[in-house]
Structures are given as C-alpha cells and as structure tokens.
Amino acid sequence: MENNEIEETLSLHTQSIQGLVDNQLLLAAQVQVLQAALATMLLHHPDRPTLLRTFKGYMKISKESTPQLAKHMAALEGGMLALLGEGTEPKN
C-alpha cells in the first residue's frame, strides 16, 4: 500500500469511529430523557404494585433473551424497581 492510501484509509476509519462515538452519545442522551419521562409517569401511577409485577416479568424475559446484557441491566433495573416501590407493596 502506498503511504497516501494508508492515510486515506486511516482518515476513513477515524471518521467512522467518530460517527460511532457521536451515535453512542446521542443514544445515551435519548435513553436518559426517556428514563426521566418514565420515572415521572411511574411516580404518579395509581397501580404501582401491578406495574412492579409486570416490570419484573418483562425484565426476566429481557435478561434471558439477551444474557450478554443482563449484567449491565441489573443496576438500571434496581433503579426502576426503587421507583416502582419494590419492598413497599401491600401484602395480599
């Protein structure tokens, strides 16, 4: 490969990597906004015990279907469980 070709390839890869970083930051920002909106709605929902049970079921399915992400989901799940009032649900 000529030096010029290497520089062009390096420049292309650098631009691609920067595009991926930009997309990752935009996605993270979008997720944060959605989490804040969801938390706001959950804090005012009248049937949080039912939401809590449903959420736990969906999280179980999500973690089983994407085991490579399960560890990363755990902290986020904990935060959402706290918002849903885990440990404060009435005993039936």
N, CA and C atoms as a LAMMPS dump frame, in Angstrom:
ITEM: TIMESTEP
0
ITEM: NUMBER OF ATOMS
276
ITEM: BOX BOUNDS ff ff ff
-5.0000000000000000e+02 5.0000000000000000e+02
-5.0000000000000000e+02 5.0000000000000000e+02
-5.0000000000000000e+02 5.0000000000000000e+02
ITEM: ATOMS id mol type element x y z
1 1 1 N 0.829 -1.185 0
2 1 2 C 0 0 0
3 1 3 C 0.867 1.24 0
4 2 1 N 0.442 2.204 -0.759
5 2 2 C 1.169 3.461 -0.76
6 2 3 C 0.815 4.261 0.484
7 3 1 N 1.715 5.15 0.841
8 3 2 C 1.522 5.987 2.02
9 3 3 C 0.209 6.78 1.931
10 4 1 N -0.099 7.256 0.735
11 4 2 C -1.321 8.037 0.519
12 4 3 C -2.567 7.181 0.781
13 5 1 N -2.553 5.947 0.322
14 5 2 C -3.681 5.037 0.545
15 5 3 C -3.855 4.744 2.033
16 6 1 N -2.758 4.574 2.73
17 6 2 C -2.821 4.313 4.171
18 6 3 C -3.433 5.506 4.89
19 7 1 N -3.015 6.704 4.513
20 7 2 C -3.563 7.911 5.135
21 7 3 C -5.06 8.047 4.849
22 8 1 N -5.488 7.738 3.629
23 8 2 C -6.906 7.805 3.284
24 8 3 C -7.711 6.769 4.079
25 9 1 N -7.161 5.569 4.188
26 9 2 C -7.829 4.515 4.948
27 9 3 C -7.924 4.898 6.426
28 10 1 N -6.846 5.426 6.971
29 10 2 C -6.832 5.867 8.361
30 10 3 C -7.861 6.981 8.588
31 11 1 N -7.929 7.917 7.676
32 11 2 C -8.895 9.009 7.781
33 11 3 C -10.328 8.486 7.738
34 12 1 N -10.595 7.545 6.855
35 12 2 C -11.93 6.953 6.743
36 12 3 C -12.306 6.224 8.032
37 13 1 N -11.374 5.439 8.571
38 13 2 C -11.633 4.711 9.815
39 13 3 C -11.832 5.679 10.989
40 14 1 N -11.051 6.748 11.013
41 14 2 C -11.193 7.753 12.063
42 14 3 C -12.577 8.397 12.007
43 15 1 N -13.029 8.731 10.804
44 15 2 C -14.367 9.313 10.642
45 15 3 C -15.45 8.32 11.056
46 16 1 N -15.273 7.063 10.717
47 16 2 C -16.246 6.036 11.093
48 16 3 C -16.327 5.883 12.601
49 17 1 N -15.185 5.843 13.247
50 17 2 C -15.145 5.714 14.706
51 17 3 C -15.79 6.93 15.358
52 18 1 N -15.5 8.118 14.86
53 18 2 C -16.098 9.326 15.428
54 18 3 C -17.609 9.312 15.244
55 19 1 N -18.076 8.813 14.108
56 19 2 C -19.513 8.689 13.887
57 19 3 C -20.157 7.744 14.881
58 20 1 N -19.483 6.627 15.172
59 20 2 C -19.994 5.676 16.163
60 20 3 C -20.044 6.304 17.557
61 21 1 N -19.005 7.056 17.912
62 21 2 C -18.977 7.724 19.22
63 21 3 C -20.114 8.728 19.313
64 22 1 N -20.309 9.527 18.263
65 22 2 C -21.395 10.502 18.246
66 22 3 C -22.752 9.822 18.388
67 23 1 N -22.953 8.729 17.662
68 23 2 C -24.214 7.989 17.754
69 23 3 C -24.431 7.422 19.15
70 24 1 N -23.366 6.923 19.766
71 24 2 C -23.475 6.368 21.11
72 24 3 C -23.877 7.459 22.105
73 25 1 N -23.291 8.637 21.984
74 25 2 C -23.631 9.74 22.887
75 25 3 C -25.07 10.197 22.68
76 26 1 N -25.508 10.262 21.433
77 26 2 C -26.887 10.649 21.156
78 26 3 C -27.868 9.619 21.707
79 27 1 N -27.546 8.349 21.546
80 27 2 C -28.4 7.285 22.063
81 27 3 C -28.458 7.336 23.591
82 28 1 N -27.322 7.555 24.238
83 28 2 C -27.299 7.656 25.698
84 28 3 C -28.149 8.834 26.169
85 29 1 N -28.068 9.962 25.478
86 29 2 C -28.879 11.123 25.84
87 29 3 C -30.363 10.823 25.668
88 30 1 N -30.711 10.154 24.591
89 30 2 C -32.109 9.799 24.346
90 30 3 C -32.627 8.869 25.443
91 31 1 N -31.834 7.885 25.832
92 31 2 C -32.235 6.957 26.886
93 31 3 C -32.445 7.706 28.196
94 32 1 N -31.56 8.653 28.509
95 32 2 C -31.699 9.413 29.758
96 32 3 C -32.999 10.218 29.777
97 33 1 N -33.354 10.834 28.655
98 33 2 C -34.593 11.597 28.573
99 33 3 C -35.794 10.671 28.736
100 34 1 N -35.755 9.519 28.078
101 34 2 C -36.855 8.563 28.204
102 34 3 C -36.981 8.033 29.634
103 35 1 N -35.856 7.789 30.291
104 35 2 C -35.889 7.315 31.677
105 35 3 C -36.502 8.372 32.596
106 36 1 N -36.15 9.619 32.378
107 36 2 C -36.713 10.684 33.208
108 36 3 C -38.217 10.804 32.99
109 37 1 N -38.657 10.708 31.743
110 37 2 C -40.089 10.781 31.45
111 37 3 C -40.823 9.597 32.065
112 38 1 N -40.258 8.419 31.941
113 38 2 C -40.873 7.22 32.504
114 38 3 C -40.942 7.305 34.026
115 39 1 N -39.869 7.743 34.647
116 39 2 C -39.856 7.871 36.105
117 39 3 C -40.938 8.842 36.564
118 40 1 N -41.101 9.938 35.857
119 40 2 C -42.133 10.917 36.198
120 40 3 C -43.517 10.293 36.146
121 41 1 N -43.778 9.523 35.101
122 41 2 C -45.078 8.87 34.975
123 41 3 C -45.276 7.808 36.047
124 42 1 N -44.267 7.027 36.317
125 42 2 C -44.39 5.944 37.291
126 42 3 C -44.651 6.455 38.7
127 43 1 N -44.042 7.564 39.039
128 43 2 C -44.208 8.106 40.388
129 43 3 C -45.649 8.517 40.661
130 44 1 N -46.429 8.722 39.61
131 44 2 C -47.809 9.174 39.781
132 44 3 C -48.836 8.135 39.342
133 45 1 N -48.388 6.927 39.032
134 45 2 C -49.317 5.896 38.579
135 45 3 C -50.086 5.323 39.765
136 46 1 N -51.424 5.154 39.629
137 46 2 C -52.232 4.69 40.759
138 46 3 C -52.068 3.21 41.104
139 47 1 N -51.569 2.387 40.184
140 47 2 C -51.463 0.944 40.454
141 47 3 C -50.02 0.479 40.315
142 48 1 N -49.171 1.019 41.151
143 48 2 C -47.753 0.69 41.072
144 48 3 C -47.453 -0.768 41.41
145 49 1 N -48.189 -1.42 42.33
146 49 2 C -47.896 -2.844 42.591
147 49 3 C -48.05 -3.717 41.337
148 50 1 N -49.085 -3.455 40.541
149 50 2 C -49.268 -4.226 39.305
150 50 3 C -48.158 -3.913 38.314
151 51 1 N -47.793 -2.642 38.213
152 51 2 C -46.678 -2.267 37.337
153 51 3 C -45.386 -2.946 37.765
154 52 1 N -45.162 -3.023 39.05
155 52 2 C -43.957 -3.659 39.584
156 52 3 C -43.889 -5.124 39.176
157 53 1 N -44.996 -5.847 39.35
158 53 2 C -45.019 -7.267 38.955
159 53 3 C -44.786 -7.421 37.453
160 54 1 N -45.454 -6.586 36.666
161 54 2 C -45.309 -6.663 35.209
162 54 3 C -43.883 -6.35 34.789
163 55 1 N -43.303 -5.315 35.386
164 55 2 C -41.928 -4.922 35.068
165 55 3 C -40.959 -6.057 35.374
166 56 1 N -41.116 -6.683 36.542
167 56 2 C -40.232 -7.794 36.904
168 56 3 C -40.334 -8.924 35.878
169 57 1 N -41.545 -9.199 35.411
170 57 2 C -41.725 -10.239 34.397
171 57 3 C -41.028 -9.897 33.094
172 58 1 N -41.202 -8.655 32.648
173 58 2 C -40.552 -8.234 31.405
174 58 3 C -39.034 -8.217 31.54
175 59 1 N -38.535 -7.822 32.709
176 59 2 C -37.089 -7.811 32.906
177 59 3 C -36.533 -9.225 32.884
178 60 1 N -37.246 -10.162 33.464
179 60 2 C -36.799 -11.561 33.445
180 60 3 C -36.677 -12.05 32.001
181 61 1 N -37.688 -11.761 31.198
182 61 2 C -37.672 -12.15 29.778
183 61 3 C -36.521 -11.462 29.053
184 62 1 N -36.341 -10.173 29.303
185 62 2 C -35.28 -9.404 28.641
186 62 3 C -33.903 -9.96 28.971
187 63 1 N -33.676 -10.252 30.247
188 63 2 C -32.36 -10.759 30.649
189 63 3 C -32.112 -12.156 30.107
190 64 1 N -33.154 -12.979 30.031
191 64 2 C -32.986 -14.323 29.483
192 64 3 C -32.734 -14.28 27.979
193 65 1 N -33.346 -13.331 27.292
194 65 2 C -33.19 -13.267 25.836
195 65 3 C -31.905 -12.563 25.407
196 66 1 N -31.323 -11.761 26.297
197 66 2 C -30.053 -11.09 25.992
198 66 3 C -29.097 -11.245 27.173
199 67 1 N -28.621 -12.466 27.415
200 67 2 C -27.769 -12.697 28.586
201 67 3 C -26.487 -11.865 28.589
202 68 1 N -25.998 -11.49 27.403
203 68 2 C -24.768 -10.693 27.355
204 68 3 C -24.992 -9.287 27.905
205 69 1 N -26.261 -8.839 27.992
206 69 2 C -26.56 -7.516 28.54
207 69 3 C -27.128 -7.583 29.953
208 70 1 N -27.415 -8.769 30.441
209 70 2 C -28.099 -8.929 31.729
210 70 3 C -27.358 -8.233 32.868
211 71 1 N -26.043 -8.375 32.915
212 71 2 C -25.26 -7.754 33.986
213 71 3 C -25.391 -6.234 33.937
214 72 1 N -25.389 -5.684 32.736
215 72 2 C -25.484 -4.237 32.57
216 72 3 C -26.883 -3.72 32.916
217 73 1 N -27.874 -4.569 32.738
218 73 2 C -29.247 -4.176 33.029
219 73 3 C -29.521 -4.145 34.525
220 74 1 N -28.754 -4.86 35.315
221 74 2 C -29.05 -5.031 36.739
222 74 3 C -29.136 -3.704 37.487
223 75 1 N -28.182 -2.808 37.294
224 75 2 C -28.202 -1.523 38.005
225 75 3 C -29.382 -0.675 37.566
226 76 1 N -29.651 -0.667 36.271
227 76 2 C -30.79 0.095 35.766
228 76 3 C -32.093 -0.488 36.288
229 77 1 N -32.148 -1.802 36.346
230 77 2 C -33.335 -2.47 36.866
231 77 3 C -33.541 -2.102 38.336
232 78 1 N -32.471 -2.065 39.094
233 78 2 C -32.571 -1.702 40.503
234 78 3 C -33.144 -0.308 40.697
235 79 1 N -32.703 0.62 39.874
236 79 2 C -33.23 1.979 39.949
237 79 3 C -34.708 2.033 39.626
238 80 1 N -35.113 1.285 38.616
239 80 2 C -36.518 1.276 38.232
240 80 3 C -37.366 0.584 39.293
241 81 1 N -36.847 -0.494 39.891
242 81 2 C -37.584 -1.167 40.962
243 81 3 C -37.806 -0.226 42.14
244 82 1 N -36.799 0.6 42.435
245 82 2 C -36.954 1.574 43.523
246 82 3 C -38.048 2.581 43.183
247 83 1 N -38.077 3.043 41.942
248 83 2 C -39.126 3.981 41.522
249 83 3 C -40.516 3.357 41.609
250 84 1 N -40.564 2.064 41.322
251 84 2 C -41.857 1.36 41.362
252 84 3 C -42.242 0.971 42.782
253 85 1 N -41.387 1.223 43.736
254 85 2 C -41.718 0.968 45.131
255 85 3 C -41.499 -0.445 45.589
256 86 1 N -40.518 -1.136 45.03
257 86 2 C -40.257 -2.51 45.481
258 86 3 C -39.978 -2.51 46.981
259 87 1 N -40.595 -3.456 47.669
260 87 2 C -40.445 -3.54 49.116
261 87 3 C -41.513 -2.769 49.866
262 88 1 N -42.31 -2.005 49.132
263 88 2 C -43.373 -1.225 49.787
264 88 3 C -44.764 -1.697 49.338
265 89 1 N -44.787 -2.75 48.498
266 89 2 C -46.08 -3.209 48.01
267 89 3 C -46.886 -3.854 49.138
268 90 1 N -48.209 -3.659 49.118
269 90 2 C -49.049 -4.22 50.189
270 90 3 C -49.062 -5.737 50.14
271 91 1 N -49.16 -6.37 51.298
272 91 2 C -49.268 -7.831 51.368
273 91 3 C -50.715 -8.228 51.135
274 92 1 N -50.944 -9.176 50.22
275 92 2 C -52.313 -9.642 49.943
276 92 3 C -52.584 -10.939 50.648
